[in-house]
Amino acid sequence: MTKLLFAVTSADHWTLNDGTAHPTGYWAEELVESHKAFVDAGYDIVIATPGGKVPVVDEGSLAPEVNGGQEGADRMRKYIADLQPALNSPHILEDIDADTFDVVFVPGGHGPMEDLAVSTAFGELLVKFLDAGKVVSAVCHAPAALLPSRRSDGSWLFDGYNLTSFTNEEETQAGLADKAPWLLETKLREQGGKFSNAEAWSPYVVVDRKLYTGQNPASSKPLAERIIADLS
C-alpha cells in the first residue's frame, strides 16, 4: 500500500505587506479533492501539520460561488466534517520520518505562504524525499512549501525544475496581489524554477522527475490523479 504524507498548513492567517493578518488556512477544494482521490486509490494517508496544530479551513473556500453552487459547497463541508476527527489530531510535521512514506502532498490556500514557506524543518524533509526518489507534490499556493528546501551548499533543491503554482495573474484577479508581501510565481522564478502556466483558473499540472505541481484549485484532482496513475 502506498503511504502518503498529507502535509497541511496550520496557519490561520497570512501576514500582508502592511502587517495586517488576512484570515486564511487550507483551501477546501485542494484538501478535499486530493484527499478523496488518494483514499479512493487505497492510499494510507497520514495528516501532519507544523507543530501538530489543528488546521483550519479558509472560510472563503466554502462559499457557493467558488464551488459551483450550494451543492458543491455542501459537499465540501460534509467531507471536511467527516474528516475532522483526523484533522483534529494531526501528526507533528517536524517529527515525520521520510523513510516511512512514498509520497508527500501539500494542499494550498494562503496558509502555506505563512508557515511552510519558511519552515526549515519541512525543507529538510523534502530534501530527504527527493533524494530517496520519492514524489514531492504541491498545488496552488502550496509550492511555497518548496522554497525552504536547501542543499548543504545553500543551493535550492528545485533549481532548474519545471513547475507551476498559483500565478501572479490569478493573485491579481483574487484581489490580493497588491497586498502580498511577495508573489509566489515571482519567487519560484527567482529561485530558479522553470515556471509555466495555463490560462487563469484552468486546470494545469506540471511533472518534472519526482516533482509534481498544480496551478490552482481546479488542478487539485488532476494532480492527485496523475500521481496515482504514475505510481500504479
N, C-alpha and C positions, 0 to 999 in steps of 0.2 A: 504494500500500500504506500502510495506517495504521501510523504509528510510535508505539510506546508506551514510555514510561519506567516501568520497574518499580522503584520506589524502596523498597528493603528495609532494615530496621533492621540495624545491625551490632552492637548491644548484646547482650551475653551475660548481662546481669543487670538487675534493676530494684531500685533502692535504696529499701527500705521506710522507714517513718517512724521506726523505731528504729535506722536506719543500717546494717542488715544487707542483704546482697545476695541477692536472690531469683533463682536461676538462670532464665533465660528465653532469648529470641531471637525468631525469627519463628514463627508458628503454622502447622503443616504444611498443614492443610486450606485455610487462607486463601491461602497461596502456591500450592499445587498446583492447586486447583480453578480459581482465577482464571487462572493462567498457562496451564493446559491449554485453557481456553475461548478465550483470546486466540490461542494457537497454532493451534487448530482453525479460527479465523476468518481465519487468514492474516496476523495482525499481525506486524510487525517489532518485536521486543522487545529492549530494552537494559536490562540489570540494573545498577543503581548503588546504592552504599551510602555512608554517611558515611565519608569518608576512604579509600574504596576498600577497606575492611576486609572480609574474608571473613565473610559472615553465618553464623549458627549456628541450627539448628532447636531449638525448645523441646522437649526430650525428652518432656515430658508430653503434647505434641500427637501423639506417635506411639503412644500407648497404645491397645490394642484398644478399651477402654471409651469412648473419645471418637471412635472411627472406625467404629462399628457392628460391631465384632468384629475378629478377627485378619486376615481377608481384607482389610478396609478399611485396617488398619494396614500390612499388607504392601504394598498398592498405593501408599500414601503414601511409604513407604520407597523403593520402586522408582523412583517418579517423581523423588524428590529425588536419588537416586543417579544417575539418567540426566541430571539437570540439573546435577549437581555441577561438571562442568568449567566451565560458565558462572558458577556461583556462586563458584567458586574464583578467578575473575578479573573481579570487578565493576569497572565504571567508577567514578570518583570523583564522588560526587554533587555536590560543591561546584563541579566543573568543567563541569557539564552546561549546555548552551545550550538554552533553552526553544524557540527558533526552529526547532529541528530535530525537534521532537516534536509529536504531535497530542493525546496523552493522557498523563496521569501517574496511575499506580495505586499505592496503598500497601497492602500486606497487613499484617495486625496481628500479634498476640502482644503480650506486655507490653513487648517491646523498644522500640517507638516512644515509649513513655512515658518512657524513659530518655534517648534521643538525639534523635529527630526533633522531639519536643515542645519542645525548647529550641534547635533549630538555626535561627539567624538566616538562614543562607545558604539553607536549604530554604524558609524563609518567604518570602524574596525571590524565589525561583524560582517559588513558587506564585502570587505577585502577577503575574509575567510571564505565566504560563499563563492565569490567569483574565482578565487584561486583553486577551489576544490571542484570547479566545473559545474557549479550548481546555478540554477536560474535565479536571477535578480529581476524583479518586476515592480513597476510602479505606474500609476495612472493619474493624469490631470495635474494637480499641484504636487502630488507625491514624489515626482522625480526630484523635488527639492531635497529629499532624503538621500539622494546620491551625492550631494555636494560635500559632506564632510569625509568622504572616503579618500584617504590619502595613503600613498606608499611611504615607506620609511625615509625616502629621499625627498618627500614633500610633493611629489607629482600626483595629479588627480587620477584616480583609478579608472575613470571612464574617458580619459583624454583620447580623442580620435574615434570614439564610438558614435555610430548613427543612433539618434534618439529623438524623442519628441516630448512635449508636455503641453499644458495649458499655455496658449500663445499670448503675446502682448496684445494682439487684436482682440482676443476673447476677454482678456482682463479689462481692456478699454470698454468693450461693449457691456461688460458686467458692472462698470461704473467705479472700479477701484484702482485703475492704473495710475491715476494722478495722486492717489493717496498712499500707494505702496512704497515701502522703504526700498524695495528692489523688485524687479520683474524677473520671473523665473526663466522665460525664454532667453532673455538677455544674459542672465547669469550662467546658464548652461552653455551658451555660445562662448562667453568669455573664458570659461574653464577649459574649453577645447572640445566640447561636444559638437558633432556634425548634425545640426538641428534641421529637421524638416517638418512640415505640417500640411494638413489638408485644409479645405475651406472651413471657416469658423463654425464650430459646433457639429461638424461632421465626424463620424467615427473614423479613427485613424490609428493604426498600430505599426510600430517600428520594432524590428528584431535585428540585433547585431550580436552574433555569437551567443552568449548567455544572458544578454541584457534585453529585456522586453519592456517597452514603454507604450503608453496610450495617451492620446492628446487631451481628452476631455471626458466628462461623464458618460457620453454616448459610446465611448471607446472601452468602457469597463468590461462589459460582457464579451465583446470581440477579443479583447486582450486575454481574458481568462480562458476563453475557448481556444485561442491559438496556443497558449501554454499547454493546455490539456492535450490538444492534438499532437503537438510536437513531442510530448513526453509519453504518449501512449504507445 
